Amino acid sequence: MKWQWWKFVLLGAVFYLVFVVAVAPATWLAWGVARASRGVITLSEPLGSVWSGQGGLVMHSGTTPPQSLGRLEWTINPAWLFAARLQARVHLTGLDSDLSGSVGISYKHARLQNIKGSISPRLLAVVYSPVSLFGPSG
C-alpha cells in the first residue's frame, strides 16, 4: 500500500518539474546567456518565457561602456532538447540593422543558419572593433 503512495508522489514531482520548465520565465534564459558568455553578452529587460520572448541584447567590453546591439526576439522549439540540442529562431533589430536566422547549440558546437537581413557599419564595428579602422559606411 505504501509503495503506491510513493508512485503518486514521484509522478506528481515529475509533472511539477515539467510544468516549471514549460512556464520558465525569460529571466532564466537571460541568466543562462550571461553565464555562458561569461558576462560578455547579456539580455536586458527580458520579457516572455524561455521558449518565446524578447529582450535587449547588450555586449560588454572591458574597455568600453556596454553597447546595445538591438532588440532580440527568439522562439525555441523544446522538441530539440530530446536531441541534446538547442535550436532557436532569432530576430535582431536595432542600430539600423535587421537580422533573422537560426541558432543551434549542442555539446561543444554552435551553428548559425539561414541568416538574412542587413547589418549597419555601426553594429559591425560594435561586434568586431577592427572594422572601425577602415571606416565603413553605407
Summary of the structure (lengths in Angstrom):
residues: 138
radius of gyration: 19.3
end to end distance: 75.0
largest distance: 76.6
contacts: 344
relative contact order: 0.10
helix: 36%
strand: 42%
